[in-house]
Amino acid sequence: MAAALRTSLCRTLSDRRTSRPVVQQQRGVVRAQQLENQGKVAQQNGAAAVVEQTEERIPSASVHVIQPISRWPEGIPPAMGGHYMPSGEAAPLSQSRGPGENIHPLMFTYPAGGRDVAVNVYDSDFAAASGLADYVAAASAEAIAAHGAFTVALSGGSLVKALAGLVGRQDVDFSKWWVLFVDERNVPLGSTDSNYRAAHEELLRKVPVPASQILAIKEGLPVAHAATHYAGQLLELSSSVLPRNAEGLPVIDCVLLGVGPDGHVASLFPNTKETAATEGWVLPVSNSPKPPSERITLTMPLLNAAKNVAVVALGKGKAEVVQRALEVQSLPGALPVQLVQPAAGQLTWVLDQGSAGALRVADWELGSKKFPRSENPPKPAA
């Protein structure tokens, strides 16, 4: 039977060879564009030509014909390969100009191993401020008992308002405090953009911290010089005030961070060279995506050398970034707050019900955060 089938197939192929010219099939694939052009020629030459062209387009049984149909008749869409954000806007796409062109090495890596994180969720922003005051007071007492001084690094924005619970406390020895700034805008100290001014109005003028122990940016300098000068102020502090670790980095007793909706901390913004820096104490930022453009900032290695680090995020407006930071592992550098991982210290998040609203804390109690999550958190109520 098999021999008969082979003979029949050979005879059929032989008949085709003698009945009409053989269409060369060495290429193995009949291109769709060639076929389309042939069809156009056939239409111009009349119905008889159409029949002839149709016959010649029938390939040999031994040839595999691919006739692709484009999914994008109007051309490949500009968002091809990307995805859309909850806002409906296209996410940033690759700007590659071809294989091997404009390739830059990866700037960011996560530290090896995991880190312990404490997440404290309070019923209200008022309760969170009270809890934050207790946290700072405890860190202060521990540091003063250990080396006779307490160094605290403050962020700007809404964080200093959350420190109101420290005002009037009798269990805090403010005379032993040394106040640093996590970041500062390169503006006069009296400017409404100044972190120093905000901290002074909300806290420092209300508690007895000696003015000489508040390290402010030097006014009127180019931003690079201002960063160098601030690093010099840290360098001048004795090891009894600001101890050093084995790598020679200052060990700040308590760093208090806010977090932006894009995940930035200090003035370390997503996917920037300052965020990726692996050495140095203080860096200049000359092109901040958030005005004012000129700032100085402590480096990520310095933040991660601290003994205690608290990330304070309050209100419904912080719900999305909190959920992303705590439950979704982003690409390194895309969410700078995820790079905050104290090497020998403790990381604590201070939240209220609004900022924690998109978290699935119940899943954590079962031993799994179930991340990464593919769905977006609910939008805060207007």
Phi, psi and omega per residue, in radians:
M1 nan -0.789 -3.139
A2 -1.073 -0.710 3.120
A3 -1.110 -0.669 -3.140
A4 -1.127 -0.718 3.133
L5 -1.126 -0.701 3.123
R6 -1.131 -0.718 3.138
T7 -1.120 -0.738 3.138
S8 -1.099 -0.761 -3.139
L9 -1.119 -0.731 3.121
C10 -1.108 -0.670 -3.135
R11 -1.177 -0.716 3.134
T12 -1.090 -0.772 3.126
L13 -1.139 -0.676 3.129
S14 -1.121 -0.728 3.125
D15 -1.064 -0.695 -3.141
R16 -1.124 -0.646 -3.124
R17 -1.142 -0.625 -3.083
T18 -1.482 -0.411 -3.046
S19 -1.429 -0.471 -3.137
R20 -2.742 2.844 3.128
P21 -1.046 2.561 3.133
V22 -1.432 2.239 3.049
V23 -1.399 2.201 -3.097
Q24 -1.127 2.197 -3.075
Q25 -2.100 0.341 -3.074
Q26 -1.029 -0.507 -3.091
R27 -1.241 -0.393 3.072
G28 1.462 -0.300 -3.116
V29 -2.401 2.279 3.063
V30 -1.586 2.002 -3.067
R31 -1.192 2.412 -3.109
A32 -1.071 -0.634 -3.107
Q33 -1.200 -0.660 3.114
Q34 -1.105 -0.749 -3.139
L35 -1.116 -0.690 3.141
E36 -1.118 -0.716 3.120
N37 -1.129 -0.684 3.115
Q38 -1.103 -0.679 3.131
G39 -1.122 -0.678 3.118
K40 -1.111 -0.720 3.120
V41 -1.102 -0.691 -3.129
A42 -1.092 -0.725 3.132
Q43 -1.083 -0.618 -3.126
Q44 -1.265 -0.490 -3.041
N45 -1.661 -0.009 3.069
G46 1.850 2.999 -3.056
A47 -1.112 -0.643 -3.130
A48 -1.087 -0.687 3.137
A49 -1.142 -0.592 3.128
V50 -1.070 -0.768 3.138
V51 -1.072 -0.766 -3.107
E52 -1.115 -0.787 -3.134
Q53 -1.093 -0.682 -3.141
T54 -1.069 -0.717 3.127
E55 -1.111 -0.741 -3.093
E56 -1.247 -0.347 3.120
R57 -1.405 -0.125 3.078
I58 -1.391 1.953 -3.074
P59 -1.400 2.992 3.040
S60 -1.135 2.667 3.126
A61 -1.087 -0.331 -3.100
S62 -1.605 0.079 -3.095
V63 -1.939 2.332 3.083
H64 -1.644 2.126 -3.078
V65 -1.823 2.238 3.084
I66 -1.952 2.112 3.102
Q67 -2.131 1.441 -3.049
P68 -1.162 2.540 3.047
I69 -2.034 2.074 -3.064
S70 -1.151 2.381 3.040
R71 -1.364 -0.258 -3.072
W72 -2.221 1.360 -3.099
P73 -1.058 -0.383 3.134
E74 -1.674 0.153 -3.116
G75 1.853 2.770 -3.125
I76 -1.138 2.271 -3.094
P77 -1.134 2.629 -3.086
P78 -1.124 -0.407 -3.128
A79 -1.606 0.222 -3.110
M80 -1.016 2.252 3.117
G81 1.577 -0.150 3.136
G82 -1.803 -2.868 3.069
H83 -2.567 2.947 -3.102
Y84 -1.859 2.419 3.130
M85 -1.404 2.913 3.139
P86 -0.960 -0.480 3.136
S87 -1.244 -0.244 -3.096
G88 1.674 -0.117 3.111
E89 -1.473 2.609 3.109
A90 -1.222 2.378 3.077
A91 -1.180 2.732 3.128
P92 -0.975 2.370 -3.097
L93 -1.837 2.891 3.080
S94 -1.112 2.445 3.081
Q95 -1.859 0.400 -3.100
S96 -1.040 2.395 3.099
R97 -1.758 0.121 3.125
G98 2.421 2.902 -3.116
P99 -0.989 2.220 3.080
G100 1.385 0.006 -3.102
E101 -1.684 2.308 3.079
N102 0.917 0.772 3.131
I103 -1.573 2.254 3.124
H104 -2.026 2.462 3.121
P105 -1.151 2.644 3.138
L106 -1.121 2.199 -3.087
M107 -1.451 -0.478 -2.911
F108 -1.991 2.506 2.982
T109 -2.478 2.663 3.047
Y110 -1.568 2.535 3.057
P111 -1.057 2.557 3.134
A112 -1.210 2.559 3.111
G113 1.418 2.912 -3.126
G114 -1.645 2.942 3.116
R115 -2.309 2.545 3.101
D116 -1.335 2.381 3.126
V117 -2.266 2.252 3.042
A118 -1.757 2.266 3.132
V119 -2.063 1.977 -3.131
N120 -1.861 2.049 -3.128
V121 -1.918 2.121 -3.113
Y122 -1.853 2.794 -3.063
D123 -1.199 -0.488 -3.083
S124 -2.633 2.957 3.096
D125 -1.161 -0.555 3.095
F126 -1.132 -0.789 3.116
A127 -1.138 -0.629 3.110
A128 -1.138 -0.697 3.108
A129 -1.111 -0.688 3.096
S130 -1.140 -0.746 3.105
G131 -1.132 -0.665 3.105
L132 -1.134 -0.688 3.106
A133 -1.080 -0.718 3.093
D134 -1.109 -0.697 -3.139
Y135 -1.082 -0.827 -3.124
V136 -1.180 -0.711 3.131
A137 -1.068 -0.710 3.123
A138 -1.158 -0.736 3.109
A139 -1.120 -0.674 3.120
S140 -1.093 -0.853 -3.124
A141 -1.069 -0.721 -3.134
E142 -1.135 -0.761 -3.107
A143 -1.183 -0.749 -3.130
I144 -1.126 -0.645 3.089
A145 -1.187 -0.555 -3.067
A146 -1.430 -0.772 -3.069
H147 -2.468 0.265 2.970
G148 1.417 0.119 3.139
A149 -2.690 2.838 3.110
F150 -2.312 2.084 3.074
T151 -1.803 2.258 3.138
V152 -2.290 2.303 3.130
A153 -1.865 2.161 -3.063
L154 -1.829 2.494 2.942
S155 -1.618 3.006 3.085
G156 -1.670 -2.681 3.087
G157 1.148 -2.509 -3.047
S158 -1.303 -0.223 -3.067
L159 -1.091 -0.759 -3.069
V160 -1.135 -0.495 3.091
K161 -1.163 -0.535 -3.136
A162 -1.295 -0.131 -3.139
L163 -1.590 0.140 -3.110
A164 -1.041 -0.443 -3.136
G165 -1.161 -0.208 3.115
L166 -1.426 -0.362 -3.083
V167 -1.147 2.233 3.087
G168 1.497 0.013 -3.139
R169 -1.288 2.322 -3.107
Q170 -1.620 -0.162 -3.107
D171 -1.656 0.167 -3.128
V172 -2.026 2.192 3.123
D173 -1.584 1.506 -3.077
F174 -1.173 -0.313 3.142
S175 -1.181 -0.321 -3.139
K176 -1.730 0.091 -3.130
W177 -1.403 2.521 2.925
W178 -2.193 2.056 -3.024
V179 -1.759 2.159 3.071
L180 -1.975 3.004 3.085
F181 -2.140 2.241 3.110
V182 -1.025 -0.719 3.032
D183 -2.674 2.844 3.142
E184 -2.640 2.558 3.090
R185 -1.450 2.497 -3.127
N186 -1.446 1.223 -3.101
V187 -2.364 2.879 3.052
P188 -1.004 2.603 -3.073
L189 -1.109 -0.384 3.121
G190 -1.531 -0.038 -3.119
S191 -1.206 2.602 3.082
T192 -1.174 -0.267 3.090
D193 -1.505 -0.131 -3.040
S194 -1.341 2.239 3.040
N195 -1.174 -0.582 3.104
Y196 -1.064 -0.799 -3.123
R197 -1.080 -0.779 -3.139
A198 -1.077 -0.767 3.139
A199 -1.141 -0.645 3.130
H200 -1.140 -0.779 -3.092
E201 -1.220 -0.661 -3.039
E202 -1.522 -0.473 -3.013
L203 -2.447 -0.948 -2.881
L204 -1.151 -0.556 3.104
R205 -1.351 -0.150 -3.094
K206 -1.832 -0.111 3.128
V207 -2.238 2.643 -3.013
P208 -1.458 0.984 3.015
V209 -1.479 2.194 3.122
P210 -0.996 2.364 -3.102
A211 -1.028 -0.587 -3.126
S212 -1.205 -0.207 -3.122
Q213 -1.835 0.300 3.040
I214 -1.947 1.987 -3.055
L215 -1.605 1.784 -3.125
A216 -1.758 2.808 3.067
I217 -1.168 2.600 3.074
K218 -1.463 2.208 -3.086
E219 -1.293 2.654 2.953
G220 1.414 0.187 -3.136
L221 -1.792 2.655 2.924
P222 -0.998 2.599 -2.983
V223 -1.031 -0.626 3.121
A224 -1.131 -0.709 3.119
H225 -1.207 -0.636 3.123
A226 -1.093 -0.687 3.105
A227 -1.146 -0.741 3.118
T228 -1.112 -0.732 3.128
H229 -1.107 -0.709 -3.122
Y230 -1.178 -0.709 3.071
A231 -1.061 -0.618 3.098
G232 -1.130 -0.647 3.090
Q233 -1.095 -0.696 3.095
L234 -1.166 -0.690 -3.109
L235 -1.131 -0.531 -3.107
E236 -1.337 -0.275 3.117
L237 -1.242 2.392 -3.118
S238 -1.212 2.806 -3.137
S239 -1.178 -0.332 3.076
S240 -1.275 -0.497 3.074
V241 -1.532 -0.824 -3.082
L242 -2.238 1.519 -3.119
P243 -1.066 2.801 3.082
R244 -1.957 2.621 3.057
N245 -1.614 -3.024 -3.084
A246 -1.106 -0.441 3.124
E247 -1.547 0.011 -3.138
G248 1.488 0.125 3.127
L249 -1.485 2.495 3.056
P250 -1.085 2.458 3.093
V251 -1.858 1.694 3.115
I252 -1.295 2.383 -3.086
D253 -1.165 -0.661 -3.087
C254 -2.633 2.133 3.069
V255 -1.930 2.213 -3.135
L256 -1.954 2.007 -3.046
L257 -1.972 2.438 2.832
G258 -1.621 3.039 3.087
V259 -2.426 2.290 -3.140
G260 -1.421 2.909 3.130
P261 -1.093 -0.355 3.069
D262 -1.615 0.067 3.117
G263 1.540 0.128 -3.127
H264 -1.336 2.621 3.011
V265 -2.243 2.697 -3.019
A266 0.881 -2.329 2.970
S267 -2.026 0.747 3.098
L268 -1.839 1.774 -3.010
F269 -1.701 2.838 -3.084
P270 -0.983 2.317 2.978
N271 0.994 0.734 3.076
T272 -2.005 2.763 -3.112
K273 -1.154 -0.529 3.111
E274 -1.151 -0.700 3.110
T275 -1.150 -0.539 -3.095
A276 -1.485 -0.135 -3.069
A277 -1.019 2.364 -3.115
T278 -1.898 0.034 3.109
E279 -2.603 2.965 -3.097
G280 1.649 2.830 -3.125
W281 -1.848 -0.807 -3.078
V282 -2.330 2.350 -3.119
L283 -2.133 2.593 2.983
P284 -1.457 2.551 3.024
V285 -2.153 2.027 -3.054
S286 -1.829 -0.167 -3.088
N287 -2.394 0.885 3.137
S288 -1.027 2.326 3.093
P289 -1.189 -0.238 3.113
K290 -2.009 2.146 -3.096
P291 -1.170 2.695 -0.092
P292 -1.223 2.676 -2.971
S293 -1.296 -0.475 -3.099
E294 -1.718 2.210 -3.113
R295 -2.590 2.931 2.887
I296 -2.098 2.698 -3.095
T297 -2.623 2.531 2.950
L298 -1.178 2.619 -3.104
T299 -1.444 2.835 3.092
M300 -1.091 -0.717 3.066
P301 -1.029 -0.627 3.128
L302 -1.226 -0.702 3.078
L303 -1.062 -0.722 -3.081
N304 -1.385 -0.090 3.047
A305 -1.567 -0.112 -3.060
A306 -1.214 2.746 3.130
K307 -1.364 -0.709 3.105
N308 -2.345 2.327 3.093
V309 -2.269 2.224 3.082
A310 -2.080 2.283 3.018
V311 -1.797 2.054 -3.054
V312 -1.886 2.079 -3.138
A313 -2.406 1.988 -3.056
L314 -2.185 2.527 3.066
G315 1.703 2.742 -3.106
K316 -1.077 -0.490 -3.122
G317 -1.118 -0.289 -3.140
K318 -1.748 0.044 -3.035
A319 -1.065 -0.744 -3.065
E320 -1.172 -0.824 -3.106
V321 -1.193 -0.582 3.092
V322 -1.114 -0.802 3.132
Q323 -1.091 -0.768 3.130
R324 -1.087 -0.759 -3.074
A325 -1.185 -0.652 -3.028
L326 -1.650 -0.343 -3.045
E327 -2.176 -0.162 -3.111
V328 -2.211 2.111 3.109
Q329 -1.376 1.954 3.137
S330 -1.539 2.924 3.002
L331 -1.098 2.477 -3.130
P332 -0.950 2.292 3.124
G333 1.653 -0.384 -3.115
A334 -1.289 -0.471 -3.124
L335 -2.360 1.498 -3.004
P336 -0.913 -0.566 -3.112
V337 -1.059 -0.454 3.106
Q338 -1.279 -0.247 3.072
L339 -1.468 -0.150 3.095
V340 -1.365 1.762 -3.106
Q341 -2.496 1.529 -3.097
P342 -0.936 2.240 -3.056
A343 -1.194 -0.683 -3.105
A344 -2.254 0.266 -3.101
G345 -2.097 -2.948 -3.096
Q346 -2.024 2.324 3.082
L347 -1.813 2.259 -3.129
T348 -2.264 2.339 3.015
W349 -1.786 2.332 3.100
V350 -1.983 1.980 -3.043
L351 -2.231 2.833 2.942
D352 -2.053 -3.118 -3.087
Q353 -1.078 -0.583 3.138
G354 -1.161 -0.868 -3.092
S355 -1.272 -0.411 3.141
A356 -1.631 0.101 -3.001
G357 -1.104 -0.445 -3.113
A358 -1.666 -0.033 -3.138
L359 -1.382 2.674 3.056
R360 -1.929 1.263 -3.060
V361 -1.088 -0.548 3.133
A362 -1.050 -0.609 3.106
D363 -1.169 -0.574 3.124
W364 -1.130 -0.682 -3.119
E365 -1.137 -0.400 3.092
L366 -1.477 -0.021 3.085
G367 1.683 0.139 3.133
S368 -2.591 2.342 3.048
K369 -1.499 -0.139 3.132
K370 0.922 0.861 3.109
F371 -1.975 2.789 -0.006
P372 -1.325 2.591 3.082
R373 -1.702 2.406 -3.075
S374 -1.521 -0.448 -3.089
E375 -1.475 2.725 3.105
N376 -1.483 2.597 3.101
P377 -1.202 2.772 3.129
P378 -1.101 2.556 3.100
K379 -1.242 2.421 3.094
P380 -1.045 2.534 3.105
A381 -1.143 2.488 -3.109
A382 -1.188 nan nan
